[in-house]
């Protein structure tokens, strides 16, 4: 009788493999999932805020102490980002095999040890090696783990949960930078890094131990039963799956174009004759509207077809790139930045929601962990391409035109993604 009732619930949800039964969903205390999401939000905000946004504060001190150029000092951020990307497949696989609490506690320990090494070691190669440990810890505390917990606890509305945790990266820049600047002034760069490692590592370890849990066994989507273990595709099977590579290419193109656009917008504005403050304001407008876009598009992702929503986002980006070719006035460009910022921000929750649609919750960590490093070459190629176009022609027009076509094609190609728990097949 219970089996029959469960079957009815699964049919009503439309996804027998990955959706939570409605009866079980109502039986879970709602505050537990939100508490877990809050810890994931804090972990991602503090680590991404200090690593990605806060690294710029360390460039000048590093150049003075080690006698390196600014370009070499900036290479430290690239080392951190590459290290995070390379660690992602292993972390994603672990998230699908062991409780997320253990992954977060391990990541917090690595972050603490790595930051301590960076702060206390004196030789440059030793500092670089310690930075790779920091990168591994940040990867375990960052978007991969946060989004995995979001889709596990909120399988019926993953878009909304993914949108909320995605905001944490933006919040990291707003919250962590002022704190880091004050610490840098009072304790120096080594004291700053040590304080970050000890504080973030200790606080996240305690919170993960006390609060972070995977969904309880009474929920059908509990990930650590033999039945759910069988739902996870092997890495080799994923690499032979058409839809996996469709996600790699389409998301890689869109994310790469977004990064290249942000890197080029200020120089574009200066070339148009805008003053530096006005040109930088364009990027600030995009960054601010991206926060709202993450929440709005995350909410929409639970209502409309996510593939069509992705197409809409890419068409907004393509339209903005086309607008840049016409040389718009500053007020028009500012208004357009509000719109495209929402589109750029909304890509983040859509990314995770599309993975859930295609591969399901049990395989989420593995798929996301593999996608992150595989998209990296496409993003780097987009950054290289837009710079090369300007160096060759003295204008960004050809690059913007190519990017507009590329993102529109990527959005159209996403319509071919098979969804709703289809088993990965070659």
Residue, then its C-alpha position, 0 to 999 in steps of 0.5 A: x500500500x505504501x509502495x503504491x502511494x509512493x508511486x502515485x506521488x512520483x507520477x504526480x511529480x513528473x520525475x520518478x527518479x529524482x523528484x521528492x515525493x510530495x508526502x515526504x516533502x511535507x514531512x520535513x521540517x522546513x528550517x533544516x534545509x534553509x539552515x544548511x543553505x545559510x551555512x553554504x551561503x556563508x562558506x561561499x561568500x567568505x571563500x570566494x570573496x577573499x580569493x577572487x575579489x580580495x586577491x587584488x589587495x595582495x598584488x602590491x604587497x607581493x610585488x614589493x616583497x618578492x620583487x616581481x612584476x604586476x603581471x607575475x603577481x596577477x599570476x597568483x590569482x590564475x594559479x588559484x583559479x586553475x587550482x580550484x578548477x582542477x580540484x573540482x572533479x574530485x570534489x564533485x565525485x566526493x559530494x556524490x559519495x560521502x556526506x557534504x558535511x565531511x567535504x565542507x569540513x575537509x575543505x575548511x581544514x585545507x583552507x586553514x592549512x593553505x592560508x597558514x602556509x602562505x602566511x608563514x612560508x618565505x620562499x616563493x615556490x613554497x607560497x605557490x604550493x600553499x596557494x594550491x592547497x588554499x585553492x582546493x579548500x576554496x573549491x570544497x567550500x565554494x559554488x560546487x558544494x553550495x549548489x549541490x546542497x541547494x539542489x539536494x534540499x530543494x529538488x522541487x524548486x532548485x532554481x530558487x535555491x540556486x539563485x539564493x546561493x549564487x548571490x553569495x559570490x556577489x555578496x563576498x565582494x561587498x562584505x569581504x573587501x572592506x574587512x580585508x582592507x582594514x586587516x591589511x592596513x593593521x596586520x600586513x598581508x601575511x597577517x591578513x592571510x593568516x587571519x582569514x585562514x584561521x577565522x574562515x576555517x574554524x567557523x565553517x568547520x564548526x557550522x558544518x559539524x553542527x548544522x550541515x546535513x544531507x536530506x534525511x533517509x526518510x526522503x526518497x532522494x536520500x543519496x546514500x542508499x544502494x538504489x541512489x548510488x546506482x543512479x550515478x553515471x560513471x565518469x567514462x559514461x558521462x564523457x561518452x554522453x552527447x548532452x554532457x558535451x552540449x552543456x560543456x560547449x554551450x555553457x562554456x561559450x556563454x560564461x566565456x563571453x560574459x567574462x570577456x564582455x566584463x573585461x572589455x567594457x571599461x576599455x570600450x567605454x574609454x575608447x568611446x570617450x567616457x571618463x574613467x568613472x563613467x566607464x567603470x560605472x557600467x561594470x558596477x551597474x552590471x554587477x548590481x543588476x546581476x544580483x537581482x538577475x540571479x534571484x529573478x531568473x532562479x525563480x523563473x527557472x522553477x516555472x518555465x522551461x529552463x532550456x527556453x529560459x536559457x535561450x532568452x538569457x543568451x538572446x539578451x546578451x547577444x542583443x547587448x553585444x549588437x547594441x555596442x556596435x551602434x555606439x549608444x549614448x551613455x544613458x542608453x548604455x547604462x539602461x542596457x547594462x541593467x538588463x544584460x547584468x540580470x541576464x549574466x547573473x541569471x546564467x549561474x542558477x540556470x546552469x545548475x538547474x539544467x544539470x538537474x533536469x538532465x542528469x538528476x540530483x544524485x549525479x549533480x556533484x560529479x557532473x558539475x565538478x567535471x564541467x567546471x574545468x572543461x569549460x575553462x579553456x573556452x573561457x580563456x579562449x574568449x578572453x584571448x580572442x577579444x584582446x587579439x581582435x582589439x590588438x589587430x583592428x584597434x576596435x572591439x567590433x568584430x569580437x562583439x559581433x562574433x560573440x553575439x552570434x556565438x551566444x545566440x547559437x549556444x542558446x539555440x543549441x541548448x533546446x536540444x538538451x534532453x531533460x527530466x532524469x533521462x539516463x545518460x546514454x552515448 
